[in-house]
Every structure is written in C-alpha cells, then in structure tokens.
Amino acid sequence: MALRESFRPLRPDLDKFLFAEVGAEQNGVPLSMVSALARLGLDPWGEAQRLSSLGKREAVEQLARLIAELPDSRRPLAEAREIADGLVEQLPKHDSNPTSRPIPARRQYRWPTALPQSKFMIFCAVAAVAALVSALLHGGFSFGFGFP
C-alpha cells in the first residue's frame, strides 16, 4: 500500500544525506544534517538539492563552511571538511560541470520593530493612562477655570 501524498517524504533521494549524523550535541544527542541546516536558517531540502547540483569538491567546501558555522559547535574548518567529505557522499549525484553559487548569508533573527506611527500611538496611550491615573489619585481634573 502506497503512502498518501501528505505522508510521503519530500525528496526520498535526499533522505540519506539529510538524516546522516553531523556530530553530537553538547548533551551527546546525535545531530542530523536536517537539524543542522535548519539551525542555520536554511531550507534543508533546498540546500541538499543545491549541494547535490555542485561538483564534489565545491559541495564539500561549501558544506564544510556551513558545518564550521553551526552554533554551539565551532569546529575548525579542517575538521568540518572531513565531516563534509563523508556527508557529500550521501548526496544523490554530483555534476561534473557545476555552476557554482555561493552559500547564502546566514539569516539572523531580528526582533520585530514598531513603525514610527506605532511608537507615537504607544507614547500617546501611555501618556493618556498616566494622566488618568494621576487624575484618579489627585481627585479629578483641574483646568484652572475656577470651577469647584
């Protein structure tokens, strides 16, 4: 019985590479390539496909740079190259005449920032709440018109 579409792997030919062990985390749990690429902010299947379209030497070099960049790992580039060499062997194929593309820059997470209009509205709301609290604490509003 075949798997339904929603349960089929995205790219079964990349599974061997994506689920290969890159190393171990600090607590000793094995780290898979799919987890490593996701931690770098990359699409694991897209990156695996991109690497498989490169020549072996270029794929090893680019993957080594990614492995060396992993957070909480900091391996020397020479060690990362050895790991990458074994992992690249797990990719489905290597083109002999690649069109090399550089590794995309690592995406940094940035906290959302409010627009200038939003900042102004927040300031106005805080000022209004402060005025209301002050009025309640001091017995009402006084505008200086001589009203009791």
N, C-alpha and C positions, 0 to 999 in steps of 0.2 A: 504494500500500500504506500503510495507516494504521499509526501508531506504536503499539506495545504500551503498555498503561496505565502501566507503570513508567518509560517513556521520554518520556511526554507532559509538556509544561510544566504547572506548577501552575495558572497563570492566564494564558493567552496574551494576553488583553486588557490585562494589566498589563506585559507584556514591554517595550513601547516606553518606558514610564516607568522601569522597574527597571534597564534596561540603558543608559539615557541617561547621558551623561557629566556629572558634577557639577563636575569640575575635574581638576586634575592633582596627583599626589602630589609630594613633595619631589624625588624622582628623575625626575620627568617622566612617569611612567606614568599614563595616564588612570584616574580614579576613577569607578566606576559608582555609580549610586544604590543598587543592591542591596548593594554592598560598604559604602557609607557607612552605610546603615541597620543593617547587621549590626554594624558597629564601634560603633554607639551602643547595642547590646544589644537592638535591636528586631527583630521578625519582618518582613522586607522585604515579603512578600506581604500580611500583615495590615495593616501600616502603609500600604501603597499602596491597599489597599481602603478603609481608614478615610479617607484623604485624598480619595479619589475620591467618597466619600459627602458630603463637605463642599461648601459653596459655594466658588467660585473664590477670592474674597478671603480667606476663612478658611483655605483649603488653602494658599494662598501664604504667609500669615503663619505658620502652624504649621510648614510645611516650611522656611521661612527660619530659624526658631529652631533647627530641627534642624541645618541646614547650618552655622549660626554656631557650633554646639556641637561640631562634628566635631573630634576630636583631631588635633593636628599641622596644623591649618588656620587657625583663628582669624580668620575673615573678619569684617569689620564687618557689622552687621545690614543696612545698606542694600545692600551688595554681595550678601549672601545672598538678599535679597528679589528682586533682579534675576535671579539664577540660578533661584530657586524659581519665579518667574513663567514662565520658559521650560519648566521641568520639569513644572509643573502642567498645561500644555497637552498633555502626553503622556499624561495620565490618561484613562481611557475616557469618563468623563462627570462632570458637576458638577451636583449637585442645587441647585435654586433656593431651596429652603426647608430648609436643613440643620438638624440638631440637633447643635450644636457640642459636641464633647468636648475637654477639654484634652489636651495632649501628656502621655503618661505619663512619670513621672520616669525619668531615665536610670539604668539598673541598674549598680550598681558591683559589681565582682568583689570578693569577700571571701575571704580565706584561711580554710579550714576551721579551726574551733577545737575543741579537745578538750573533752569533758564533764568536770565536776569529778571524777567517778569515774575517768575515764580518766587524768586528771592524777595522781590519787593512786596508781593502779596503776603508772604510769610511774615515779613517785618511788620506790615500793617496789621495783620491778625494778632501778632504778639503785642503790639502797642495797644490795640483795642482791648485785649484781655487784661493787660496791665492797668489801663485806665479804669476798666470796670471793677477790677479787684480793689483798686485804690479808692474808688467811689464808695464801694460797699464797706470798706474798713473805716472810712472817714465820715460816714453819714450822708452821703449823697453828693450831687454835683453842685458846685458853686461857680457861677459865671460872673459874679461881681456886679449884678444889676440891682442889688438891694432887696431882692426877694428873700423872704424868710426861709 
